[in-house]
Amino acid sequence: MSAGQLSDPHADEVRHADEVPHADKVRHADKVPHADKPHADLAPLAFLIGRWQGVGVGGYPTIEDFRYRQEVTFAPLGPKPVLAYSSRSWLLNDDGTLRRAAAAETGWWRPQPDGAVEVLLAHPTGITEVYVGTVDGSRIEIATDVVARTSSAKEVSAGRRLYGLVDDELMYAMDMAAVGQPPTPHLSARLRRVEDAVAAP
């Protein structure tokens, strides 16, 4: 699936959070200490706040297709107009059991005037990215402005992401240009909110 759309050809493969192992162990917001109230400037991004879980599909011309479980958290960063963001994912076996840990990323979402947004992301693979884009209701479209990498990291030159809230589920798609390939669909998932409010790490 391209980041230019939110219809998922693999939607029948995507499992709800209540079908994901360990989903019942996620704590309620009232058990999270010091959960922060959002800054007023975070209003355009408020629909993201919480902890989300679900399953997605991925692929790329240089690798085999795969399915993954993902957990994503958006949380206000204290009194600042910033959302702290973290994501972890695990590859899945054909029967839906966890195979091994996969990608992770952490960063910050910074709303800007007139519906703009800046997103800073860091990956343990040696890559950092700065995305810029727009927020339009419950739809967010961002593209990389800067990609930096260490000498040992794989070559990644650009990325584009589309997020949208559809029937109370957070859906996203990601295109990536890497290892000599042009921008190509790479990841897509639908996530279900399992906590309404969480504290920033």
Backbone torsions as a table, in degrees:
resi	resn	phi	psi	omega
1	MET	NA	136.0	178.6
2	SER	-80.1	153.4	175.5
3	ALA	-69.8	-7.3	177.7
4	GLY	-82.6	-1.0	-180.0
5	GLN	-146.2	164.2	-179.3
6	LEU	-118.1	1.6	174.6
7	SER	-78.5	130.2	-171.6
8	ASP	-110.8	113.4	179.5
9	PRO	-63.6	-16.6	-179.5
10	HIS	-103.8	19.8	-173.3
11	ALA	-58.6	-30.1	-179.3
12	ASP	-70.8	-13.0	179.5
13	GLU	-92.6	-14.6	-172.5
14	VAL	-82.6	126.6	-177.5
15	ARG	-97.1	148.4	175.8
16	HIS	-72.9	161.3	-176.5
17	ALA	-60.3	-30.3	-178.9
18	ASP	-74.4	-5.4	175.1
19	GLU	-102.0	-1.3	-178.1
20	VAL	-91.0	134.4	-179.7
21	PRO	-55.8	140.4	174.4
22	HIS	74.6	4.5	-179.8
23	ALA	-61.8	-27.2	-178.5
24	ASP	-74.5	-8.1	-177.1
25	LYS	-93.9	-0.9	179.7
26	VAL	-72.6	133.3	-175.4
27	ARG	-79.1	149.3	175.6
28	HIS	-72.5	155.9	-177.8
29	ALA	-60.4	-32.1	-178.2
30	ASP	-72.1	-5.8	176.9
31	LYS	-103.4	0.8	178.8
32	VAL	-94.5	120.3	-177.5
33	PRO	-71.4	141.5	170.7
34	HIS	63.0	31.3	175.2
35	ALA	-59.9	129.2	-172.1
36	ASP	-91.7	143.9	172.5
37	LYS	-77.1	139.3	-177.0
38	PRO	-64.8	143.4	169.8
39	HIS	-63.2	148.4	-177.6
40	ALA	-57.9	-32.9	-178.5
41	ASP	-70.9	-10.0	178.5
42	LEU	-84.8	1.0	-176.2
43	ALA	-51.5	-42.0	-179.8
44	PRO	-64.7	-22.6	-178.2
45	LEU	-105.3	5.1	-172.6
46	ALA	-60.6	-28.8	-178.7
47	PHE	-67.1	-13.9	178.3
48	LEU	-83.6	-22.9	-169.8
49	ILE	-61.9	130.7	178.8
50	GLY	135.3	-173.1	176.8
51	ARG	-112.1	132.9	-174.9
52	TRP	-123.0	144.0	176.2
53	GLN	-137.7	150.2	177.1
54	GLY	175.9	-164.8	-175.5
55	VAL	-131.8	142.2	179.7
56	GLY	-133.7	177.1	178.0
57	VAL	-125.8	149.7	-179.1
58	GLY	-143.9	164.1	177.9
59	GLY	-177.2	169.5	178.2
60	TYR	-168.2	154.8	-178.0
61	PRO	-58.2	-23.2	-175.5
62	THR	-97.4	-1.8	-177.6
63	ILE	-138.4	167.3	176.0
64	GLU	-79.5	152.9	176.4
65	ASP	-63.3	154.0	-177.8
66	PHE	-152.0	163.8	172.9
67	ARG	-118.3	148.9	-176.4
68	TYR	-145.6	150.5	170.0
69	ARG	-95.5	145.0	-177.5
70	GLN	-139.3	145.4	171.0
71	GLU	-128.3	127.2	-176.6
72	VAL	-126.4	138.8	178.3
73	THR	-128.7	132.0	170.3
74	PHE	-120.0	126.7	-177.7
75	ALA	-143.5	139.7	175.5
76	PRO	-58.0	138.7	179.5
77	LEU	-94.2	82.1	-179.0
78	GLY	57.1	-140.1	-178.1
79	PRO	-83.5	3.2	-174.9
80	LYS	-82.8	153.6	177.3
81	PRO	-80.9	57.8	-176.0
82	VAL	-140.0	139.6	170.4
83	LEU	-101.0	123.9	170.4
84	ALA	-78.1	139.0	-173.2
85	TYR	-131.6	139.5	172.2
86	SER	-145.7	149.6	179.9
87	SER	-143.4	136.7	173.3
88	ARG	-130.9	148.3	178.1
89	SER	-143.2	158.3	-178.3
90	TRP	-136.8	134.1	174.9
91	LEU	-68.8	146.3	-178.5
92	LEU	-111.9	145.2	170.3
93	ASN	-76.2	170.9	-178.8
94	ASP	-59.6	-29.7	-179.0
95	ASP	-88.5	5.6	177.7
96	GLY	90.4	-3.5	177.3
97	THR	-78.0	157.2	-178.7
98	LEU	-72.6	132.7	177.5
99	ARG	-94.5	-53.4	179.8
100	ARG	-168.5	164.2	175.6
101	ALA	-65.1	146.4	-179.2
102	ALA	-125.4	-126.3	-173.0
103	ALA	-75.5	156.4	173.0
104	ALA	-146.3	151.2	175.1
105	GLU	-155.3	153.7	179.0
106	THR	-141.4	154.8	-179.2
107	GLY	175.0	-158.1	-173.8
108	TRP	-143.7	138.2	176.1
109	TRP	-108.0	126.4	-173.7
110	ARG	-123.4	103.0	177.6
111	PRO	-66.7	146.1	-179.6
112	GLN	-126.5	167.4	-179.5
113	PRO	-59.5	157.3	172.9
114	ASP	60.7	35.0	174.3
115	GLY	78.3	10.8	178.5
116	ALA	-87.1	161.0	178.0
117	VAL	-148.0	144.0	173.6
118	GLU	-116.5	138.2	-179.6
119	VAL	-131.1	125.5	177.2
120	LEU	-111.4	127.0	-177.8
121	LEU	-129.4	142.7	175.1
122	ALA	-126.9	139.8	-177.2
123	HIS	-121.9	145.0	178.8
124	PRO	-70.0	-5.9	177.9
125	THR	-81.9	1.0	178.4
126	GLY	95.9	18.1	-177.4
127	ILE	-119.3	138.8	170.6
128	THR	-125.8	148.3	-176.8
129	GLU	-137.5	145.5	169.3
130	VAL	-118.1	117.4	177.1
131	TYR	-103.8	147.9	170.6
132	VAL	-131.8	150.1	-179.1
133	GLY	-178.6	-155.2	-173.2
134	THR	-133.7	152.7	173.5
135	VAL	-114.8	124.2	179.7
136	ASP	-130.2	94.7	-174.9
137	GLY	65.6	-120.8	178.4
138	SER	-103.4	25.5	177.8
139	ARG	-120.5	131.0	179.3
140	ILE	-127.0	128.8	176.7
141	GLU	-125.2	123.7	-178.4
142	ILE	-134.2	152.3	177.2
143	ALA	-140.3	153.1	-176.6
144	THR	-68.7	137.2	171.1
145	ASP	-101.5	-34.8	178.7
146	VAL	-140.3	135.9	169.6
147	VAL	-127.6	123.5	178.1
148	ALA	-122.5	146.9	-178.5
149	ARG	-146.3	154.9	175.4
150	THR	-76.9	169.6	-177.7
151	SER	-66.0	-22.6	-178.4
152	SER	-95.7	-4.3	-177.7
153	ALA	-80.5	154.4	174.7
154	LYS	-68.0	154.1	-178.0
155	GLU	-75.1	116.2	173.0
156	VAL	-127.9	126.3	-173.4
157	SER	-111.3	-22.0	-178.3
158	ALA	-163.4	157.5	176.0
159	GLY	-148.9	155.0	177.6
160	ARG	-143.3	135.7	-177.9
161	ARG	-133.5	144.2	174.5
162	LEU	-126.7	126.0	176.7
163	TYR	-117.8	144.6	176.9
164	GLY	-156.2	144.4	176.2
165	LEU	-94.9	114.9	-176.4
166	VAL	-126.7	116.1	-179.6
167	ASP	52.1	45.4	178.0
168	ASP	66.2	14.3	174.3
169	GLU	-115.3	142.2	178.3
170	LEU	-90.0	114.4	178.3
171	MET	-108.7	144.7	176.2
172	TYR	-147.8	157.7	174.7
173	ALA	-139.3	145.9	-176.9
174	MET	-132.5	128.9	169.5
175	ASP	-104.0	149.6	-178.1
176	MET	-142.6	140.8	169.6
177	ALA	-108.8	118.2	-175.1
178	ALA	-157.0	158.7	176.2
179	VAL	41.1	47.3	175.4
180	GLY	83.2	-1.0	-179.8
181	GLN	-92.6	146.0	174.7
182	PRO	-71.9	172.3	176.6
183	PRO	-53.1	122.7	-170.8
184	THR	-139.7	139.9	175.5
185	PRO	-53.8	133.4	-175.3
186	HIS	-125.3	-48.9	-176.4
187	LEU	-135.7	150.1	168.5
188	SER	-154.8	145.3	-177.6
189	ALA	-157.5	161.9	168.6
190	ARG	-127.0	132.8	-172.7
191	LEU	-122.0	144.5	-179.7
192	ARG	-111.2	134.0	-179.3
193	ARG	-70.9	128.0	178.9
194	VAL	-114.0	-9.5	171.7
195	GLU	-143.7	137.3	-179.6
196	ASP	-80.3	-30.7	-176.7
197	ALA	-145.6	136.3	179.6
198	VAL	-137.4	160.5	177.2
199	ALA	-89.3	143.3	176.8
200	ALA	-64.4	144.8	178.7
201	PRO	-65.4	NA	NA
